[in-house]
Protein backbone atom coordinates (compact mmCIF):
# COMPACT_ATOMS: atom_id res chain seq x y z
CA UNK A 1 0.00 0.00 0.00
CA UNK A 2 1.59 3.26 -1.05
CA UNK A 3 0.33 6.81 -0.98
CA UNK A 4 0.82 8.48 -4.35
CA UNK A 5 0.92 12.05 -3.05
CA UNK A 6 4.28 13.87 -3.04
CA UNK A 7 5.99 12.73 0.16
CA UNK A 8 6.88 16.29 1.25
CA UNK A 9 3.27 17.38 0.76
CA UNK A 10 2.08 14.39 2.78
CA UNK A 11 4.53 15.16 5.60
CA UNK A 12 3.56 18.84 5.62
CA UNK A 13 -0.14 17.96 5.53
CA UNK A 14 0.26 15.67 8.56
CA UNK A 15 2.31 18.26 10.43
CA UNK A 16 -0.38 20.86 9.76
CA UNK A 17 -3.36 18.64 10.62
CA UNK A 18 -1.77 17.31 13.83
CA UNK A 19 -0.32 20.66 14.94
CA UNK A 20 3.29 19.46 14.71
CA UNK A 21 2.90 16.13 16.53
CA UNK A 22 5.14 14.39 14.00
CA UNK A 23 8.04 16.77 14.69
CA UNK A 24 8.16 15.76 18.39
CA UNK A 25 9.34 12.23 17.54
CA UNK A 26 12.97 11.45 18.23
CA UNK A 27 12.53 7.82 17.15
CA UNK A 28 13.05 6.11 20.52
CA UNK A 29 10.88 3.11 19.59
CA UNK A 30 8.82 3.06 22.79
CA UNK A 31 5.63 3.26 20.71
CA UNK A 32 6.45 0.06 18.85
CA UNK A 33 7.63 -1.75 21.97
CA UNK A 34 4.26 -1.17 23.64
CA UNK A 35 2.02 -1.62 20.59
CA UNK A 36 -0.11 -4.77 20.96
CA UNK A 37 -0.63 -4.95 17.19
CA UNK A 38 3.12 -4.88 16.47
CA UNK A 39 3.48 -7.94 18.72
CA UNK A 40 1.35 -10.04 16.34
CA UNK A 41 2.01 -8.39 12.95
CA UNK A 42 4.49 -6.31 10.99
CA UNK A 43 2.79 -3.07 12.04
CA UNK A 44 5.42 -0.69 13.46
CA UNK A 45 4.42 2.84 14.56
CA UNK A 46 8.04 3.99 14.94
CA UNK A 47 8.86 2.93 11.38
CA UNK A 48 5.79 4.73 10.04
CA UNK A 49 6.68 7.99 11.83
CA UNK A 50 10.31 7.74 10.73
CA UNK A 51 9.38 7.21 7.09
CA UNK A 52 6.99 10.16 7.25
CA UNK A 53 9.66 12.43 8.75
CA UNK A 54 12.24 11.39 6.14
CA UNK A 55 9.79 11.47 3.22
CA UNK A 56 10.38 7.81 2.36
CA UNK A 57 7.69 5.72 0.62
CA UNK A 58 5.14 4.58 3.13
CA UNK A 59 4.27 0.98 2.31
CA UNK A 60 3.15 -0.21 5.75
CA UNK A 61 -0.41 -1.34 6.36
CA UNK A 62 -1.55 1.52 8.58
CA UNK A 63 -5.05 0.04 8.69
CA UNK A 64 -3.78 -2.46 11.29
CA UNK A 65 -3.74 0.28 13.94
CA UNK A 66 -6.60 -0.33 16.39
CA UNK A 67 -6.30 3.12 18.00
CA UNK A 68 -5.75 1.74 21.48
CA UNK A 69 -3.51 4.73 22.44
CA UNK A 70 -0.91 2.49 24.11
CA UNK A 71 1.74 4.17 21.95
CA UNK A 72 0.64 7.63 23.07
CA UNK A 73 0.52 6.58 26.73
CA UNK A 74 4.08 5.25 26.55
CA UNK A 75 5.60 7.96 24.33
CA UNK A 76 7.98 10.17 26.36
CA UNK A 77 6.88 13.16 24.26
CA UNK A 78 3.17 12.30 24.43
CA UNK A 79 2.81 12.17 20.65
CA UNK A 80 -0.73 11.37 19.55
CA UNK A 81 0.31 8.64 17.12
CA UNK A 82 -3.25 7.36 16.51
CA UNK A 83 -4.17 10.86 15.31
CA UNK A 84 -1.28 10.77 12.82
CA UNK A 85 -2.38 7.30 11.69
CA UNK A 86 -5.98 8.57 11.33
CA UNK A 87 -4.79 11.42 9.08
CA UNK A 88 -2.97 8.83 6.97
CA UNK A 89 -6.09 6.63 6.84
CA UNK A 90 -8.10 9.60 5.62
CA UNK A 91 -5.47 10.27 2.95
CA UNK A 92 -5.65 6.63 1.86
CA UNK A 93 -9.42 6.95 1.61
CA UNK A 94 -9.16 10.15 -0.45
CA UNK A 95 -6.78 8.47 -2.87
CA UNK A 96 -9.00 5.41 -3.15
CA UNK A 97 -6.44 2.99 -1.69
CA UNK A 98 -8.52 0.22 -0.14
CA UNK A 99 -7.90 -2.95 1.75
CA UNK A 100 -10.28 -5.25 3.60
CA UNK A 101 -10.35 -2.96 6.65
CA UNK A 102 -11.54 0.03 4.64
CA UNK A 103 -14.05 -2.14 2.78
CA UNK A 104 -15.43 -3.37 6.12
CA UNK A 105 -15.65 0.19 7.46
CA UNK A 106 -17.48 1.34 4.32
CA UNK A 107 -19.96 -1.54 4.51
CA UNK A 108 -20.59 -0.83 8.20
CA UNK A 109 -21.04 2.92 7.77
CA UNK A 110 -23.20 2.44 4.67
CA UNK A 111 -25.78 0.43 6.62
CA UNK A 112 -25.73 2.84 9.56
CA UNK A 113 -26.25 5.79 7.22
CA UNK A 114 -29.20 4.10 5.50
CA UNK A 115 -30.91 2.62 8.55
CA UNK A 116 -29.73 4.67 11.49
CA UNK A 117 -28.30 1.47 12.96
CA UNK A 118 -26.28 -1.54 11.91
CA UNK A 119 -27.96 -3.99 9.54
CA UNK A 120 -25.70 -7.01 9.95
CA UNK A 121 -26.83 -9.07 6.96
CA UNK A 122 -26.62 -6.11 4.58
CA UNK A 123 -23.19 -5.14 5.91
CA UNK A 124 -21.81 -8.66 5.58
CA UNK A 125 -23.23 -9.13 2.09
CA UNK A 126 -21.69 -5.86 0.89
CA UNK A 127 -18.37 -6.64 2.56
CA UNK A 128 -18.22 -10.17 1.16
CA UNK A 129 -19.06 -8.92 -2.34
CA UNK A 130 -16.43 -6.17 -2.15
CA UNK A 131 -13.73 -8.60 -0.99
CA UNK A 132 -14.75 -11.39 -3.38
CA UNK A 133 -15.42 -13.83 -0.53
CA UNK A 134 -19.12 -14.33 -1.16
CA UNK A 135 -19.63 -17.19 1.28
CA UNK A 136 -17.18 -16.18 3.99
CA UNK A 137 -18.71 -16.93 7.40
CA UNK A 138 -21.97 -18.04 5.72
CA UNK A 139 -22.23 -21.01 8.08
CA UNK A 140 -22.82 -18.63 10.99
CA UNK A 141 -25.76 -16.78 9.39
CA UNK A 142 -28.52 -19.37 9.65
CA UNK A 143 -27.87 -20.31 13.32
CA UNK A 144 -27.84 -16.62 14.27
CA UNK A 145 -31.11 -16.03 12.39
CA UNK A 146 -32.76 -19.07 13.96
CA UNK A 147 -31.81 -17.81 17.43
CA UNK A 148 -33.22 -14.38 16.60
CA UNK A 149 -29.82 -12.69 16.94
CA UNK A 150 -29.94 -11.14 13.45
CA UNK A 151 -32.81 -10.49 11.10
CA UNK A 152 -33.00 -10.99 7.37
CA UNK A 153 -34.58 -7.59 6.78
CA UNK A 154 -33.18 -4.30 8.08
CA UNK A 155 -34.79 -2.54 11.01
CA UNK A 156 -34.69 1.23 10.76
CA UNK A 157 -33.92 3.24 13.84
CA UNK A 158 -36.50 5.77 15.00
CA UNK A 159 -33.68 8.30 14.56
CA UNK A 160 -32.62 7.20 11.06
CA UNK A 161 -33.16 10.75 9.76
CA UNK A 162 -30.86 12.12 12.47
CA UNK A 163 -28.17 9.61 11.48
CA UNK A 164 -28.46 10.66 7.82
CA UNK A 165 -28.12 14.28 8.88
CA UNK A 166 -24.93 13.48 10.81
CA UNK A 167 -23.46 11.77 7.73
CA UNK A 168 -24.49 14.73 5.55
CA UNK A 169 -22.77 17.21 7.89
CA UNK A 170 -19.59 15.13 8.01
CA UNK A 171 -19.49 14.97 4.20
CA UNK A 172 -20.03 18.73 4.06
CA UNK A 173 -17.10 19.30 6.42
CA UNK A 174 -14.91 16.91 4.39
CA UNK A 175 -15.70 18.81 1.20
CA UNK A 176 -14.63 22.10 2.81
CA UNK A 177 -11.18 20.74 3.71
URNOR-V453016 format. One record per run of one state. SS is the DSSP state (a for helix, b for strand, c for the rest). FROM is the first residue (numbers start at 1). TO is the last residue. If there is no record, write none. Layout:
SS:FROM:TO
SS:FROM:TO
This chain:
c:1:6
a:7:17
c:18:20
a:21:24
c:25:29
a:30:34
c:35:44
a:45:54
c:55:61
a:62:64
c:65:69
a:70:74
c:75:80
a:81:94
c:95:99
a:100:115
c:116:119
a:120:131
c:132:137
a:138:146
c:147:159
a:160:176
c:177:177
